Amino acid sequence: MTAAKLMWAPGFVSDPIYPITIDCRGCPANPMSAQGSRARREYLATFAAIVDMVLLRVAGFILVAVVLAPLVAHAYVRVWPRR
């Protein structure tokens, strides 16, 4: 966050980064491997990281939709008889 503000001060364009605290109930000690005892934990994350994760999921959904739409349309045309 400090680096982004230092780059912004002289006029360089930088993405805004805001620290946020995530309150997780029943989370494992190591959330990446889901190992360890479960308890209520607080994690510090950046808003930019969460936005990137959401954008990645949206991009994946669009990619799947673009790939599956022609396949579903093709199957629909072959299964249903024309009238």
C-alpha atoms as one frame of an Amber mdcrd trajectory, in Angstrom:
protein
   0.000   0.000   0.000   2.834   2.382   0.829   4.535   1.721  -2.493   1.341
   2.532  -4.383   0.977   5.839  -2.535   4.656   6.712  -3.120   4.231   6.107
  -6.852   0.997   8.117  -6.880   2.535  11.171  -5.156   4.818  12.271  -8.061
   2.057  11.604 -10.594   2.538   7.988 -11.652  -0.639   6.019 -12.234  -1.111
   3.201  -9.758  -4.009   1.000  -8.789  -5.645   1.910  -5.501  -4.853  -0.617
  -2.798  -6.923  -0.600   0.369  -6.256  -2.933   3.305  -9.317  -4.776   4.581
  -9.766  -7.237   7.410 -11.600 -10.475   6.700 -13.357 -12.080   9.671 -13.512
 -15.808   9.015 -15.484 -18.162  11.251 -14.471 -21.818  11.292 -11.346 -21.269
   9.200  -8.366 -23.627   9.340  -4.966 -22.488  10.607  -3.605 -22.688   7.052
  -6.367 -21.567   4.668  -4.355 -22.416   1.540  -4.119 -26.135   2.343  -7.195
 -26.376   4.629  -5.032 -27.945   7.335  -5.069 -27.208  11.048  -7.600 -26.605
  13.754 -10.693 -24.612  12.907 -11.349 -21.384  14.759 -12.435 -17.813  14.253
  -9.582 -15.932  12.588  -8.932 -12.538  11.094  -6.932 -12.117   7.910  -5.556
  -8.921   6.432  -6.010  -8.692   2.679  -5.929  -5.977   0.074  -8.971  -4.857
  -1.827  -6.980  -5.097  -5.067  -6.365  -8.817  -4.472 -10.084  -9.440  -3.977
 -10.971  -7.456  -7.111  -8.431  -9.489  -9.093  -9.961 -12.732  -7.800 -13.478
 -11.633  -8.751 -12.342 -10.490 -12.197 -10.610 -13.839 -12.737 -13.827 -15.686
 -11.886 -15.871 -13.471 -14.200 -13.371 -14.003 -17.014 -13.521 -17.764 -16.440
 -17.323 -17.704 -16.547 -17.299 -15.741 -19.812 -14.774 -18.151 -21.315 -16.878
 -21.161 -20.315 -20.026 -19.502 -21.670 -18.355 -18.727 -25.001 -17.112 -22.299
 -25.337 -20.296 -24.035 -24.160 -22.878 -21.889 -25.966 -22.083 -23.235 -29.456
 -21.965 -26.806 -28.150 -25.362 -26.473 -26.477 -26.844 -24.820 -29.575 -25.460
 -27.594 -31.774 -26.916 -30.296 -29.492 -30.254 -28.479 -29.380 -30.494 -28.344
 -33.173 -29.664 -32.029 -33.546 -32.008 -33.313 -30.822 -35.156 -31.318 -31.472
 -36.914 -32.042 -34.780 -37.792 -29.190 -37.064 -41.439 -28.395 -37.596
